[in-house]
Amino acid sequence: MAPSTLQGKALPPQTTSPPVNGGSGSAVPGLKSNPLQNRVTAVLSASYADLDLRSTLAVLDERELHNTPETRRNLRLDVQQEVLDCNGAIVQDFSRVAAQLQRVGAAIENLSISCAAIRRHVDAARRETNPMLDEARDIIANKKQVETKQQLLSAFQSHFLVSDADVTTLTTSAEAVDDDFFRILTRVKQIHADSRLLLGDENQRLGLEILEQSSRNLNAAFQKLHRWVQREFQSLDLENPQISAGIRRALRVLAERPSLFQHCLDSFAEAREQILSNNFYAALTGAPVDADHPVMGKAIELSAHDPLRYVSDMLAWAHAATVSEREALEVLFISDGDEIAKSIQAGIESEPWRLESEEGVPAPTFDGRKALNALVDRDLASVFRQLGQRVEQVLQSHEDSTLAYKIANLITFYTTIFTSLLGSESTLLSSLPPLAETAHRAFRTITRDRVAHLRTTDLSLSNTDLAPPDFLTEALHTLQTLMQSFDTSLTTTSTATERSSAFAPVLQESLTPFLQGCETMSTKLTSPDDHIFALNCLLAAQETVSRHIFASRAAGLKPRIEGHKDALTDVVHSWFIAESGLSLLIEKLSDEEKRKDVSVDLDALAGMARQLDAFLPSATDDARSFLGQLEDRSMARRIVEDAAERFCGDFDRIESWLLLAQERGVGRINGETEAHEGHDDEDEGGIREVFPRTADEIRVLLS
């Protein structure tokens, strides 16, 4: 407090007076100190940075005291009086606190006495009740053990024990295979799986007994299910789109025993094979197998009078039956996804005697799709055997190469369809390629027999128009039919090169021998009839094969046509030279070009000019008449034009030779030779008068 601080602060005595005018604090030597001097010294030596002093001055400011002599005299007394009052108030307060503490101490002492008495009573009660509490805890623990054992027994009985009624439903054939059967079977399988856990206990007797009992029940249940599935298969109608869900569930469960499942599939395949075989026979003959399944539509043997239609209808029926059978089996075996495959795989893995390779690699997993295709193959095996026999009978009873080839293409077409439907590994496909090969072999045999018969006949023209013979016309008509059949039978994915290569053997069998016969006939004719006849035959063949690009590329007729065309052009060119009267002049020209000599017989030249003038006006028409028996008039026109162009080239040589004779002035009249020097107009005019035609005029007249 500020007052107490001021009161308790003593002023130290001063022995020296303060320095005068701010000098040093040392007393003036020789002077004695007095109270005033000491006071001044004390005031001057006080540090105003002291916190106590600053607090004291702040208290004085708060009191708002006036600096008067009286105030200064009474300040210390007032402060000390305040301190005394404060201390007295504090003493009074602490006296009341001391009285309260005395009362609290008395209450605590009474509580301690009461607690001690209670503690003595509690200790006495604990000593009396401890034996009873221990006995109660033992009883409660025993109760919990008994309850736990009771729960374990109840759980064991409910999980591992099957009631007699359930066992009867599971194993007795008199009971139906319904939802209760599958529910109980699922529970017994779970018991069989869980009983193996009991074998890990020290006492394995209980586990062995339960395992043995569950195994007997499972075997009896699967035998019952096996017999039920076999009975259902005997009366199962795959044509019914609503196949029972119960049979599908039974198959999925029975697949856990692969041996029983496979036995059912074998029985089912045998039954389906017999049913489909009977249905195929009924579709052929119209006789129904039974009254419940009448034949829809007309019988194939009665409605298909054409052999090709007959084979086509049988293949179409086999295809429809295959599609229906596959769809029905997919609904029956694969409609539930891969459940059957998973069940079979689980059954295989659960058998300790499952096969493994020598290297320890496990056996391959079950493929549901592959097994389905195999089952379809077995179901339709008899149908395809009958189909093959009847197709062979058709081929043997009809000596028609076109029919055999169409049947071969038809079988190839259906082979492609069956491959996409059943896969390339299907055993049914092994019966179709031999049928197609049989048809191809029949086609080749019939065609070769016809060619052999043709070779034994007299290959001579029965008419004089040089038209293609009847056997070639018939062969080309047959070839047209073969090409149409080939074009409609192949798939659109084949390239042009592949199609040409595939059709080349057919051309080799059906066209080449007949063209060779025509070539043989042409050798017996004179020129130009031989070339005209050959061209008529080749062009007829070219026109036929050009309708299909795969045949035109494989035929290779163009080089042969061009060869005969060039030969006929040579003949017409020779005819131009002979008819124009320039043959001797050209021969002489060739000889003199070799000798590099020039001589002109004006009399002969005049005769040639007259014959040439008579020839030129109708030369082109006469040449076309010369080729009048060539059926392709556009080719005849081109041949005449080519021959005329070559003839104009020959005339260019003649004109050049005559110009050379004019330059040298060499001429011969009436056998007498005349030689002229220079280029006399008279001589030049004489040659032009004798032979006035020029190469340009020849081209105009022959154009």
RABELJO-V10565 format. One record per residue. N is the residue number from 1. RES is the residue in one letter. BURIAL is b if it has 9 or more other C-alpha atoms within 8 Angstrom, else e. Layout:
n & res & burial
N & RES & BURIAL
N & RES & BURIAL
This chain:
n & res & burial
1 & M & e
2 & A & b
3 & P & b
4 & S & b
5 & T & b
6 & L & b
7 & Q & b
8 & G & e
9 & K & e
10 & A & e
11 & L & e
12 & P & e
13 & P & e
14 & Q & b
15 & T & b
16 & T & b
17 & S & b
18 & P & b
19 & P & b
20 & V & e
21 & N & e
22 & G & e
23 & G & e
24 & S & e
25 & G & e
26 & S & e
27 & A & b
28 & V & e
29 & P & e
30 & G & e
31 & L & e
32 & K & e
33 & S & b
34 & N & e
35 & P & e
36 & L & e
37 & Q & b
38 & N & b
39 & R & b
40 & V & b
41 & T & b
42 & A & b
43 & V & e
44 & L & e
45 & S & e
46 & A & e
47 & S & e
48 & Y & e
49 & A & e
50 & D & e
51 & L & e
52 & D & e
53 & L & b
54 & R & b
55 & S & b
56 & T & b
57 & L & e
58 & A & e
59 & V & b
60 & L & b
61 & D & e
62 & E & e
63 & R & e
64 & E & e
65 & L & e
66 & H & e
67 & N & e
68 & T & e
69 & P & e
70 & E & e
71 & T & b
72 & R & b
73 & R & e
74 & N & e
75 & L & e
76 & R & b
77 & L & e
78 & D & e
79 & V & b
80 & Q & b
81 & Q & e
82 & E & b
83 & V & b
84 & L & e
85 & D & e
86 & C & e
87 & N & e
88 & G & e
89 & A & e
90 & I & e
91 & V & e
92 & Q & e
93 & D & e
94 & F & e
95 & S & e
96 & R & e
97 & V & e
98 & A & e
99 & A & e
100 & Q & e
101 & L & e
102 & Q & e
103 & R & e
104 & V & e
105 & G & e
106 & A & e
107 & A & e
108 & I & e
109 & E & e
110 & N & e
111 & L & e
112 & S & e
113 & I & e
114 & S & e
115 & C & e
116 & A & e
117 & A & e
118 & I & e
119 & R & e
120 & R & e
121 & H & e
122 & V & e
123 & D & e
124 & A & e
125 & A & e
126 & R & e
127 & R & e
128 & E & e
129 & T & e
130 & N & e
131 & P & e
132 & M & e
133 & L & e
134 & D & e
135 & E & e
136 & A & e
137 & R & e
138 & D & e
139 & I & e
140 & I & e
141 & A & e
142 & N & e
143 & K & e
144 & K & e
145 & Q & e
146 & V & e
147 & E & e
148 & T & e
149 & K & e
150 & Q & e
151 & Q & e
152 & L & e
153 & L & e
154 & S & e
155 & A & e
156 & F & b
157 & Q & e
158 & S & e
159 & H & e
160 & F & b
161 & L & e
162 & V & b
163 & S & e
164 & D & e
165 & A & e
166 & D & b
167 & V & b
168 & T & b
169 & T & b
170 & L & b
171 & T & b
172 & T & e
173 & S & e
174 & A & e
175 & E & e
176 & A & e
177 & V & b
178 & D & e
179 & D & e
180 & D & e
181 & F & b
182 & F & b
183 & R & e
184 & I & b
185 & L & b
186 & T & e
187 & R & e
188 & V & b
189 & K & b
190 & Q & e
191 & I & b
192 & H & b
193 & A & e
194 & D & e
195 & S & b
196 & R & b
197 & L & b
198 & L & b
199 & L & b
200 & G & e
201 & D & e
202 & E & e
203 & N & e
204 & Q & b
205 & R & e
206 & L & e
207 & G & b
208 & L & b
209 & E & e
210 & I & b
211 & L & b
212 & E & e
213 & Q & e
214 & S & b
215 & S & b
216 & R & e
217 & N & b
218 & L & b
219 & N & e
220 & A & b
221 & A & b
222 & F & b
223 & Q & e
224 & K & b
225 & L & b
226 & H & b
227 & R & e
228 & W & b
229 & V & b
230 & Q & b
231 & R & e
232 & E & b
233 & F & e
234 & Q & e
235 & S & e
236 & L & e
237 & D & e
238 & L & b
239 & E & e
240 & N & e
241 & P & e
242 & Q & e
243 & I & b
244 & S & e
245 & A & e
246 & G & e
247 & I & b
248 & R & b
249 & R & e
250 & A & b
251 & L & b
252 & R & b
253 & V & b
254 & L & b
255 & A & b
256 & E & b
257 & R & b
258 & P & b
259 & S & e
260 & L & b
261 & F & b
262 & Q & e
263 & H & e
264 & C & b
265 & L & b
266 & D & e
267 & S & b
268 & F & b
269 & A & b
270 & E & b
271 & A & b
272 & R & b
273 & E & b
274 & Q & b
275 & I & e
276 & L & b
277 & S & b
278 & N & b
279 & N & b
280 & F & b
281 & Y & b
282 & A & b
283 & A & b
284 & L & b
285 & T & b
286 & G & b
287 & A & e
288 & P & b
289 & V & b
290 & D & e
291 & A & e
292 & D & e
293 & H & e
294 & P & e
295 & V & b
296 & M & e
297 & G & e
298 & K & b
299 & A & b
300 & I & b
301 & E & b
302 & L & e
303 & S & e
304 & A & b
305 & H & e
306 & D & e
307 & P & b
308 & L & b
309 & R & b
310 & Y & b
311 & V & b
312 & S & b
313 & D & b
314 & M & b
315 & L & b
316 & A & e
317 & W & b
318 & A & b
319 & H & b
320 & A & e
321 & A & e
322 & T & b
323 & V & b
324 & S & b
325 & E & b
326 & R & b
327 & E & e
328 & A & b
329 & L & b
330 & E & b
331 & V & b
332 & L & b
333 & F & b
334 & I & b
335 & S & e
336 & D & e
337 & G & e
338 & D & e
339 & E & b
340 & I & b
341 & A & b
342 & K & e
343 & S & b
344 & I & b
345 & Q & b
346 & A & b
347 & G & b
348 & I & b
349 & E & e
350 & S & e
351 & E & e
352 & P & e
353 & W & e
354 & R & e
355 & L & e
356 & E & b
357 & S & e
358 & E & e
359 & E & e
360 & G & e
361 & V & e
362 & P & e
363 & A & e
364 & P & e
365 & T & e
366 & F & e
367 & D & e
368 & G & b
369 & R & e
370 & K & e
371 & A & e
372 & L & b
373 & N & b
374 & A & b
375 & L & b
376 & V & b
377 & D & b
378 & R & b
379 & D & b
380 & L & b
381 & A & b
382 & S & b
383 & V & b
384 & F & b
385 & R & b
386 & Q & e
387 & L & b
388 & G & b
389 & Q & e
390 & R & e
391 & V & b
392 & E & b
393 & Q & e
394 & V & b
395 & L & b
396 & Q & e
397 & S & e
398 & H & e
399 & E & e
400 & D & e
401 & S & b
402 & T & b
403 & L & b
404 & A & b
405 & Y & b
406 & K & b
407 & I & b
408 & A & b
409 & N & b
410 & L & b
411 & I & b
412 & T & b
413 & F & b
414 & Y & b
415 & T & b
416 & T & e
417 & I & e
418 & F & b
419 & T & b
420 & S & e
421 & L & e
422 & L & b
423 & G & b
424 & S & e
425 & E & e
426 & S & b
427 & T & e
428 & L & b
429 & L & b
430 & S & e
431 & S & b
432 & L & b
433 & P & b
434 & P & e
435 & L & b
436 & A & b
437 & E & b
438 & T & b
439 & A & b
440 & H & b
441 & R & e
442 & A & b
443 & F & b
444 & R & b
445 & T & e
446 & I & b
447 & T & b
448 & R & b
449 & D & e
450 & R & e
451 & V & b
452 & A & e
453 & H & e
454 & L & e
455 & R & b
456 & T & e
457 & T & e
458 & D & e
459 & L & b
460 & S & e
461 & L & e
462 & S & e
463 & N & e
464 & T & e
465 & D & e
466 & L & b
467 & A & b
468 & P & b
469 & P & e
470 & D & e
471 & F & e
472 & L & b
473 & T & b
474 & E & e
475 & A & b
476 & L & b
477 & H & e
478 & T & b
479 & L & b
480 & Q & b
481 & T & b
482 & L & b
483 & M & b
484 & Q & e
485 & S & b
486 & F & b
487 & D & e
488 & T & e
489 & S & b
490 & L & b
491 & T & e
492 & T & e
493 & T & e
494 & S & e
495 & T & e
496 & A & e
497 & T & e
498 & E & e
499 & R & b
500 & S & b
501 & S & b
502 & A & e
503 & F & b
504 & A & b
505 & P & e
506 & V & e
507 & L & b
508 & Q & b
509 & E & b
510 & S & b
511 & L & b
512 & T & b
513 & P & b
514 & F & b
515 & L & b
516 & Q & e
517 & G & b
518 & C & b
519 & E & b
520 & T & b
521 & M & b
522 & S & b
523 & T & e
524 & K & e
525 & L & e
526 & T & e
527 & S & e
528 & P & e
529 & D & b
530 & D & b
531 & H & b
532 & I & b
533 & F & b
534 & A & b
535 & L & b
536 & N & b
537 & C & b
538 & L & b
539 & L & b
540 & A & b
541 & A & b
542 & Q & b
543 & E & e
544 & T & b
545 & V & b
546 & S & b
547 & R & e
548 & H & e
549 & I & b
550 & F & b
551 & A & b
552 & S & b
553 & R & e
554 & A & b
555 & A & b
556 & G & e
557 & L & b
558 & K & e
559 & P & e
560 & R & b
561 & I & b
562 & E & e
563 & G & e
564 & H & b
565 & K & b
566 & D & e
567 & A & b
568 & L & b
569 & T & b
570 & D & b
571 & V & b
572 & V & b
573 & H & b
574 & S & e
575 & W & b
576 & F & b
577 & I & b
578 & A & b
579 & E & e
580 & S & b
581 & G & b
582 & L & b
583 & S & b
584 & L & e
585 & L & e
586 & I & b
587 & E & e
588 & K & e
589 & L & b
590 & S & e
591 & D & e
592 & E & b
593 & E & e
594 & K & e
595 & R & e
596 & K & e
597 & D & e
598 & V & b
599 & S & e
600 & V & b
601 & D & b
602 & L & b
603 & D & b
604 & A & e
605 & L & b
606 & A & b
607 & G & e
608 & M & b
609 & A & b
610 & R & e
611 & Q & b
612 & L & b
613 & D & e
614 & A & e
615 & F & b
616 & L & b
617 & P & e
618 & S & e
619 & A & b
620 & T & b
621 & D & e
622 & D & e
623 & A & b
624 & R & b
625 & S & e
626 & F & e
627 & L & b
628 & G & e
629 & Q & e
630 & L & b
631 & E & e
632 & D & e
633 & R & e
634 & S & e
635 & M & e
636 & A & b
637 & R & b
638 & R & e
639 & I & b
640 & V & b
641 & E & b
642 & D & b
643 & A & b
644 & A & b
645 & E & b
646 & R & b
647 & F & b
648 & C & b
649 & G & e
650 & D & b
651 & F & b
652 & D & b
653 & R & e
654 & I & b
655 & E & b
656 & S & e
657 & W & b
658 & L & b
659 & L & e
660 & L & b
661 & A & b
662 & Q & b
663 & E & e
664 & R & b
665 & G & b
666 & V & b
667 & G & b
668 & R & b
669 & I & b
670 & N & e
671 & G & e
672 & E & e
673 & T & e
674 & E & e
675 & A & e
676 & H & b
677 & E & e
678 & G & e
679 & H & b
680 & D & b
681 & D & e
682 & E & e
683 & D & b
684 & E & b
685 & G & e
686 & G & e
687 & I & b
688 & R & e
689 & E & e
690 & V & b
691 & F & b
692 & P & e
693 & R & e
694 & T & e
695 & A & b
696 & D & e
697 & E & e
698 & I & b
699 & R & b
700 & V & e
701 & L & e
702 & L & b
703 & S & e
